Amino acid sequence: MKNPTTPGTFRMRAVQSPVIPVVGQMVRERPGTISLGQGVVSYGPPPEAIDQLNSFLSAPSHHKYGAVEGIQPLIETIKAKLRSENSINLNAGSRVVVTAGGNMAFMNAVLAITDPGDEVILQLPYYFNHEMALVMASCRAVLVPTDENYQLRPEAVRRAITEKTRAVVTVSPNNPTGAVYKEESLREINEMCHAHDIHHISDEAYEYFTYGDAQHFSPASIPESNSHTISLYSLSKSYGFASWRIGYMVIPEHLFTSVNKIQDTILICPPVVSQFAALGALQAGAEYCRGKLQSLAEVRDIVLQELSRIKSLCTVPPSDGAFYFLLKIHASIEPMALVEQLIREHGVAVIPGTAFGMEDGCYLRVAYGALEKETVVEGVTRLVVGLKTILKG
Ligand SMILES: Cc1ncc(COP(=O)(O)O)c(C=O)c1O
């Protein structure tokens, strides 16, 4: 018989521990540290979101459980957004489900399309919660390395598909690299999934965060893609909504019953108060996020300029989206040890690449979304000085 004090099941022990809280603890132990760690934005929701709270409070029935897939006015607003901004045709057999954030949408998708032992292809580096969700579902995450610019390698993805593959996951704009995948590569992946009768899961949490000429592309806009494409969205970044926990997914009609069962069991319904706020946020629309992008782009320029001072110590592959850079450090040093030293001796925190599956070499993720301009200059200066001191010392 299993000892009840055994620390978790085999399945849960196989799941990696999230590194962000570990780095967070080190930051707390070294007051004054500037965090280039967490992937959050500096702003909160638009006033329209808060205004909706009065409507929520106006009817006692709003305190009861809502529909599993979300409240109707929000679903309708999301559909209008998907049609006009993402060019997704929802009349060809797709359903919209509101979730408690993009992470939950991913878990819903994984549970709906896999059995234990199945394989799902992730691009390396991956978003750690994707890998964790797959291990929790007793699936195997098959990792396909991206190229030196962190771009997709469709041919390598094709070679990784086996009898057991159930889906290919793409995240564009990407966490942790900031890469915005080329439309042609995303099309290739989507068509490949169609040909192999597997799903393409497209995580578009950073859809509005692109810079310069980079353009976001939604694979579900491809004609005939509805039956095998699952698109995931989040309000957390775009609308400064992280704690409200609202995201949504577009799924093929044939997955609706399964997703409904999963969400009914885990959540019953997305928090209705947050759905009201989300309705207000979407009424403010993409312009709200775009209005913030100008200053984020300026912050990004500062980070790039500072990092260009240490070209001999690290490579900064192109990043035209999200608010991340994934630096490749030109030294054989254990990444977590480097992170610890940067925090303790230089007062700046970043995330080691190992959290994103980069076990070969030393990588550091720099997140600049939460920083004001003044803080970013100080934070990146500390990083540059820290890297110079540690790596040359
Ligand atoms: C690629 C990606 N997807 C999903 C999420 C989670 O979003 P949510 O807060 O909506 O669960 C994140 C958060 O960092 C992310 O980077």
PDBQT file of the ligand as one rigid body, heavy atoms in Angstrom, charges set to zero:
ROOT
HETATM    1  C1  LIG A 401       2.871  31.745 -23.824  1.00  0.00    +0.000 C 
HETATM    2  C2  LIG A 401       2.009  31.929 -22.632  1.00  0.00    +0.000 A 
HETATM    3  N1  LIG A 401       0.790  31.353 -22.599  1.00  0.00    +0.000 NA
HETATM    4  C3  LIG A 401      -0.018  31.474 -21.534  1.00  0.00    +0.000 A 
HETATM    5  C4  LIG A 401       0.378  32.227 -20.439  1.00  0.00    +0.000 A 
HETATM    6  C5  LIG A 401      -0.524  32.269 -19.242  1.00  0.00    +0.000 C 
HETATM    7  O1  LIG A 401      -1.501  33.184 -19.399  1.00  0.00    +0.000 OA
HETATM    8  P1  LIG A 401      -2.718  33.258 -18.388  1.00  0.00    +0.000 P 
HETATM    9  O2  LIG A 401      -2.346  34.251 -17.335  1.00  0.00    +0.000 OA
HETATM   10  O3  LIG A 401      -3.824  33.742 -19.269  1.00  0.00    +0.000 OA
HETATM   11  O4  LIG A 401      -2.963  31.900 -17.844  1.00  0.00    +0.000 OA
HETATM   12  C6  LIG A 401       1.620  32.841 -20.421  1.00  0.00    +0.000 A 
HETATM   13  C7  LIG A 401       2.056  33.603 -19.245  1.00  0.00    +0.000 C 
HETATM   14  O5  LIG A 401       3.171  33.959 -19.062  1.00  0.00    +0.000 OA
HETATM   15  C8  LIG A 401       2.460  32.691 -21.542  1.00  0.00    +0.000 A 
HETATM   16  O6  LIG A 401       3.672  33.233 -21.572  1.00  0.00    +0.000 OA
ENDROOT
TORSDOF 0
